[in-house]
Amino acid sequence: MSLQEPRKHGLEREPDPCWQKRPHELRLRQREEEKKPNTGELSDFNAFSLDLLSKTGIDLSRYKQSHVKRRVRGLMARLGMTTYEEYVALLARDDARRREFVDHLSINVTEFFRDYDRWQYLQNTILPSMIEEHKSLLIWSAGCSTGAEPYSMGIILEELDPGGNHRILATDIDQAALKVAEEASYPVETLKNVSAMRLLQNFDRLGDRWRLKPSIKNKVRFMVHDLTVDPYPVGVNLVLCRNVVIYLTGEVKDRVYRGLYSALKPGGILFVGGSEIVTGWRALGFELLSPFIYQKRSSHSGLTDSP
């Protein structure tokens, strides 16, 4: 495996005369008006994005604007700020606030064995033959959030190949989420897909939380990594990248998929989220094994550069 060191850590209106006669048409008209972009706000946000890039190096153009704007508004509201200008100035001078901002660009909704039937498919259909063929697997959880995904994989590997020499690399842009992952202590809500037997075998109860046992925790190595700019590892057998790239723009999303392809060994597997489709998967060089499992072909001449 090769991976470079990550970067450190309105106005009132007159009543509409159509209301009594055609309420449905009026509601449709109101919804259409609500969908129209506020050009003034859009211009202000674009100016904020450019100012932020020039003063901090943070590039928001890689992310879907609707997602970023929600995040920015939330952070500004918490700080009592009302203008983009003062928020940019704060981010430019305050390292802690800047790290907080970058952390909040990601979404940290996570749980063990999310989409349980798909994990079962992975365990029963995909992994046994991979273990038999390679003996030692390198697995990359890209966008691991607070660790439920790579630890779920660790539990499965221990069940399939107890004591096996497998490595799990887990990365995320959010340093705060990675600290939670390192602690490996979770509320019961994140464990709803963990059977009682698995819970007793792999966790210790600690008050109202459950802490992962060292036998599973020690299988996973966590690192700070930005999928949109940082170099990718190579020689990976299985990539877990689930519900991460959906917040990226189309161009950046395509670049990330090319990078994930290049990270995989020939025959390697890409495991994506429940509603995700890898656009252009055939041109990239993938075979579609199921709606959520893609396999890298043994040989392909397509473009596979990392971001």
Order of alpha helices (4+ residues) and beta strands (2+ residues): alpha-alpha-alpha-alpha-alpha-alpha-alpha-beta-alpha-beta-alpha-beta-alpha-beta-beta-alpha-beta-beta-alpha-beta-alpha-beta-beta
